[in-house]
Amino acid sequence: MIHLIFGLPALYVGVRFVWPLQWPLALKLVLVAGLLVGSQFHYWNRLSSGSIFSPEYSRPLILLFNWTIGVVLLLAAMQVILDVVSLGSRMITGGWSVPHALRYAAGVLAMLVAAFGVWQAARVPPLKDVEVRIRNLPAEFDGYRLLQLTDLHASRMFPASWVRAVVERSLTLGVDLIVVTGDFIDGTVEARRDDIEPLTALRAPDGVWAVTGNHEYIFGAAAWKPRIAELGIRILSNEHVVLRRGEAALVLAGVEDLSAGSRAHDLDAVLEGAPAGAPVLLLDHQPRQAHAAAERGVALQLSGHTHGGMLVGLDRLVARANAGFVSGAYALEGMTLYVNNGTGLWPGFALRLGRPSELTRITLRRAL
């Protein structure tokens, strides 16, 4: 199915956009073939690693494939608009053909915008500061700061050098706690061992904590959990810990990703024994179960998974697949849900337009 999702727009662009150009036949054939080859990125991924989720070739080639997909999708959207305008013109005035100058302008624009989208996806993200007000937050935790990393997707696209740069920037932010809300990797432990190694340098006074994401399950959570633990990162596997400032308490809880099936989302078991009245911060890779967390009295849920929807417009479709949650803060029955756009994203669709990546520093404040 994914091959058709990208292949059909490439074919449409070839027939409706490229073929009418006044270029030599050989050049048009080469361009159409290039678009079709580029649109089948995920097929080549499967050949390289056995999975569409883990391209195992050079970073420049991965970036080139993603740029090609971006150009195809943007040109397809532009061509649809041109075709609709042309059809409307024919019905009203008797005809209008698309000027070749307009086609060239659309092609250049698509190439530039796609390049910008790939750059935004591939860069080390900028800092985003978020303030969350929590009822009954102890005074000792007023001003408490934590850093949320999520959807790192360490891979050939986000290799050790990129992960190291993220870690180095994270260590300058002066936070009390670091959390990682899943999707550390794309690839097996053997393929990604070196790429994820820089995470060993992450440090915070209250530690570095994490939960699994669906991509850990794609590549074997049973193997990835001990490897992540070797990095000094403690995974909250349907459990909680209590953070203290003197007598004051803050509960940090984590659930297994929904990919864990029956082992996921037993919040009653996760919070059993937690100090009564202490605010609960819940780490949950996917935001879909946020209403259940709010009903259980969670104060703040931190999630990722959606990548913010990646593109303005596409984010509406991503929201529908995630109970309406896609990017930023949501107020739910006394709970705040924060859906992080992601530190990285899946290299199989590495485009960002209007939904930038982020290093998210969250400051807790007492609600007035």
SVG drawing of the C-alpha trace seen along z (x, -y; Angstrom):
<svg xmlns="http://www.w3.org/2000/svg" viewBox="-19 -33 49 43">
<polyline fill="none" stroke="black" stroke-width="0.4" points="0.0,0.0 2.8,-2.5 4.3,-1.9 1.0,-3.0 0.7,-6.0 3.9,-7.5 4.0,-5.8 0.6,-7.1 1.4,-10.8 4.8,-10.3 3.0,-8.8 0.5,-11.6 3.2,-14.2 5.0,-12.4 1.9,-12.3 0.3,-15.7 3.4,-17.8 6.5,-16.5 5.1,-15.1 3.6,-18.4 6.9,-20.2 8.6,-21.1 11.7,-19.0 13.4,-16.2 11.6,-12.9 14.7,-11.2 15.0,-13.9 11.3,-13.5 11.7,-9.8 14.7,-10.1 12.9,-12.6 9.7,-10.5 11.8,-7.4 13.7,-9.3 10.5,-10.4 9.1,-6.8 12.4,-5.4 12.5,-8.0 8.9,-7.4 9.7,-3.8 12.1,-4.7 10.4,-2.3 10.8,0.6 14.5,0.0 14.5,-0.2 13.0,3.2 15.7,4.5 18.5,2.9 17.4,4.1 14.3,6.2 12.2,3.4 10.7,0.2 11.5,-1.5 15.3,-1.2 17.1,-2.4 20.7,-1.1 22.5,-3.2 24.3,-6.6 22.7,-9.6 23.0,-11.8 21.1,-9.2 18.4,-9.0 18.1,-12.8 17.9,-12.7 15.1,-10.1 13.1,-12.2 13.7,-15.4 12.4,-13.5 9.3,-12.4 8.7,-16.0 9.0,-17.3 6.6,-14.6 4.0,-15.4 4.2,-19.1 4.1,-19.0 1.1,-16.6 -0.7,-19.0 0.1,-22.0 -0.9,-20.0 -4.2,-19.1 -4.8,-22.9 -3.8,-23.7 -6.0,-20.9 -9.0,-22.2 -8.5,-25.7 -8.1,-24.6 -11.3,-22.5 -13.2,-25.4 -11.9,-27.8 -13.0,-25.4 -16.5,-25.2 -16.8,-29.0 -14.7,-30.5 -14.1,-27.6 -10.5,-26.8 -7.2,-27.7 -3.9,-25.9 -1.3,-26.0 1.6,-28.2 5.0,-26.5 6.4,-29.4 4.0,-28.5 5.1,-24.9 8.7,-25.9 7.9,-28.2 6.0,-25.4 8.9,-23.0 11.4,-25.3 9.2,-26.2 8.6,-22.5 12.3,-21.8 13.1,-24.7 10.3,-24.0 11.1,-20.2 14.7,-21.1 13.7,-23.3 11.4,-20.6 14.1,-18.0 16.5,-20.5 14.0,-21.2 13.6,-17.4 17.3,-16.6 18.6,-19.4 19.4,-19.3 16.2,-20.9 16.0,-24.3 14.9,-24.7 11.2,-25.2 10.3,-26.4 6.9,-25.3 5.3,-26.3 2.7,-23.9 0.6,-24.9 -0.4,-22.1 -2.9,-22.1 -1.6,-21.0 2.0,-21.2 4.2,-21.4 6.0,-24.7 9.2,-22.8 8.6,-21.8 7.5,-25.2 9.9,-26.0 11.0,-22.4 12.4,-22.0 12.5,-18.8 13.6,-18.1 11.5,-16.0 13.2,-14.2 11.2,-11.9 11.2,-10.1 15.0,-10.3 14.8,-7.6 18.6,-7.0 19.4,-5.6 21.6,-6.2 19.7,-9.5 20.1,-10.4 23.5,-8.8 25.9,-9.0 27.1,-12.5 23.5,-13.9 22.7,-12.1 25.9,-13.5 24.9,-17.0 21.5,-16.6 23.0,-15.4 25.5,-18.2 22.8,-20.8 20.6,-19.1 23.3,-19.3 23.4,-23.1 19.8,-23.5 20.1,-23.3 17.1,-20.9 16.3,-18.8 15.1,-15.7 15.4,-14.3 12.7,-12.0 12.6,-10.2 9.1,-9.3 10.0,-6.4 11.1,-5.6 14.8,-5.8 15.7,-4.0 15.0,-2.6 17.0,0.6 18.2,3.6 20.5,3.5 23.4,4.6 22.7,1.9 22.2,-0.9 24.5,-0.1 27.1,-2.8 24.5,-5.4 22.8,-5.4 26.0,-5.3 26.2,-9.1 23.1,-8.9 25.3,-7.6 26.4,-11.2 22.9,-12.4 22.8,-13.5 20.4,-15.3 20.1,-15.6 16.9,-13.4 18.1,-11.1 17.2,-10.1 14.0,-8.1 12.2,-6.7 9.3,-4.6 9.2,-2.4 7.7,-3.5 6.2,-1.5 9.5,-1.4 11.2,0.4 8.6,3.1 9.1,3.1 12.7,4.0 12.4,6.1 11.7,4.4 13.1,7.4 16.5,6.8 16.3,3.0 15.3,2.5 18.6,3.9 20.6,2.0 18.9,-1.3 19.5,-0.4 23.2,0.0 23.2,-3.7 22.2,-4.7 18.6,-5.4 16.0,-3.8 12.9,-2.5 9.6,-2.9 7.8,0.3 4.3,-0.1 5.7,-1.5 6.4,-4.7 9.1,-6.4 8.8,-9.1 10.8,-12.3 11.3,-14.2 12.3,-17.6 12.3,-17.2 8.9,-15.9 7.3,-17.0 6.7,-14.4 6.2,-14.3 5.3,-11.0 6.9,-10.1 5.1,-7.2 5.6,-5.4 3.5,-3.0 4.5,-0.5 3.6,-1.5 0.3,-0.4 2.3,2.1 2.8,4.1 -0.9,5.2 -2.3,6.5 0.8,5.3 0.1,1.6 -1.9,-1.0 -2.9,0.6 -2.8,-2.8 -4.3,-1.4 -1.3,1.0 1.2,-1.6 0.1,-4.0 -0.5,-1.5 1.4,-2.7 2.0,-6.2 1.8,-8.9 -1.7,-10.2 -2.2,-13.7 1.2,-13.9 0.9,-15.2 1.5,-12.5 3.6,-13.1 2.9,-10.3 5.2,-9.3 3.2,-7.6 4.6,-7.4 1.2,-7.6 -1.3,-10.3 -4.4,-8.3 -5.2,-7.2 -5.0,-10.7 -8.6,-10.9 -8.1,-7.7 -5.1,-9.2 -7.1,-12.4 -9.9,-10.4 -7.3,-8.6 -6.1,-12.0 -2.8,-12.4 -1.6,-16.0 0.6,-16.0 1.0,-13.5 4.0,-13.8 3.7,-12.0 5.3,-12.0 4.7,-9.6 2.8,-12.0 5.9,-14.0 3.5,-17.0 1.9,-15.8 5.1,-16.8 3.3,-19.0 0.5,-21.6 -2.6,-19.9 -1.3,-16.4 -1.4,-17.1 -5.2,-17.0 -5.1,-13.4 -2.5,-12.4 -4.7,-13.9 -7.6,-11.8 -5.5,-8.7 -4.5,-9.8 -7.8,-10.7 -7.5,-14.3 -4.1,-15.0 -1.2,-15.9 1.0,-18.8 1.4,-21.0 -0.6,-21.4 -4.2,-20.2 -6.3,-20.8 -8.2,-17.6 -10.4,-17.5 -7.8,-19.0 -4.8,-17.4 -2.4,-18.9 -1.4,-16.7 1.7,-17.8 2.3,-16.2 5.9,-16.8 6.6,-17.3 9.7,-15.1 13.4,-15.5 13.9,-13.5 11.4,-11.5 11.0,-8.4 13.6,-8.6 11.0,-7.1 9.2,-10.4 11.6,-13.1 9.8,-16.3 8.8,-19.1 6.8,-22.2 5.2,-24.2 5.7,-21.5 9.3,-21.9 11.3,-19.5 12.0,-20.5 14.1,-20.1 11.3,-20.7 12.2,-22.3 9.1,-22.1 8.8,-24.2 6.3,-23.2 4.4,-26.0 1.8,-26.0 -1.7,-26.7 -3.2,-29.9"/>
</svg>
